Amino acid sequence: MRKHKVALGYVLGVTALPVLLFGQSPPPIKATLALKGATLYVSPKEPAIKDGVILIAGNRISDVGSAASTTIPQGVEILDCTGLTITAGYWNGHVHFVERKWADASSIPTAELEDQL
């Protein structure tokens, strides 16, 4: 299974920021914890990763993938998460329509709903 660039995008962006601002890279942070064995949901648009691995370096996620494709460095503490599920912190951008004009919206004609929006 391929590495999930979605999960690493934030880490890579934060890592590149000091280079852009100060012209130098921060020292690399070695992974100190591995969460292994859980089912991972890294994106609402990606399939779940069974038997996943999350490597954590300091307070950042440094790698995400399946156990078959992710190498856990020697000396890293491994937390067995077999049977558990881990999801990314998705931003829930939904809203609640609580004004009276939305009451019983399922019976309001489409054109009227569009006007109300």
N, C-alpha and C positions, 0 to 999 in steps of 0.2 A: 504494500500500500504506500502511496506517495506521501511525502511530508506535507503537512498542512500549512501552507503559506499564510492563510487567514489568521491562524493563531499566532504566527510569528511576526506578522506585520507590525504590530505594536512594539514588540521587543526590538526589531530592527530599526524602526523609526526613532525610538528613544536612544538607541545606540548611536545612530548617525547624527543626532542633534549636537553633541559636543564637537564633532568634527566640523560641522557647518558653522558653529558659533566661535570656536576657539582654534580650529585647525589641528586638533589632535584627538585621538581616540582615547576613551577611558580604558583603564586596565580591564582585561577580561575577567569576568566573574565566573568561577567554576561552579558547576552544579553541586548542590549540597543535599538535595532530596529528590527522590524519584517516587512518584505515585504510579504503581504498576498493577495492571490486571483489571482495572475498571473498564466499563463501557463509556467511551468519551463522545460527547456531542460538542464538536468544536464550532459548528455553524449550523444555522437552521437549513441551509441549502446543501450541506454535505451529509453523506451517510454516516451513521455511527461507526466509531472505531471500536471493535471488540478487542479485548485484551490490550488495552492501550497503555501508553507510558507518557507521563508528563515529567519533564526534568525542570527543577526549580533551582535557580542560581540567585542567591541573595533573596530579594523580594520580587524577582521577575521570573516568568516562564521562559526558559531558554530553548526548549524543544518539545514537540508533541508528535506522536505517531503511534503506530502499532508496535507491539513488543518485537515483532519480527523485523521491523525496519529501523528501530531506534536503539542505539547502543547506550547502555547505562555505564558511565565511567566507573572504574574501580574506586572503592572507598566511599561511594555515595550511599547515604542511608536510603534504604528501600522500604517504603510503606506499602504493605500488601492491601490492595483495594479490590481484590477479587470479589465479584458479586455486587459491587457498588456501581453507581452511575455518577459521572461528573459532567456538568454542563458548563459551557462558557457563560459569562455574565451578559446575556443578551439584553439589549435595551428594549424595554417594552414601551412602544410608542403609541399604544392605543388610547382612545378617549372614551368617556362615557357621555352619552347624549341624555341629559336629565331635564332639559327644558320641556315645558308642556307640549310644545309643537311636535315633539318626537314621540309622544305617548301613542302606543298602538301603531308604530311605524310600519308594521307588516301589512296594514290595511290601507295605508296612504298611497295614492297613485304615484308612480315613478316621477312624473313631471312635477308634481307638487313637492316631493322630496328633493328633487334637484334644485327647485327654486329656494327651498329652505336652506340648502347648503350654501 
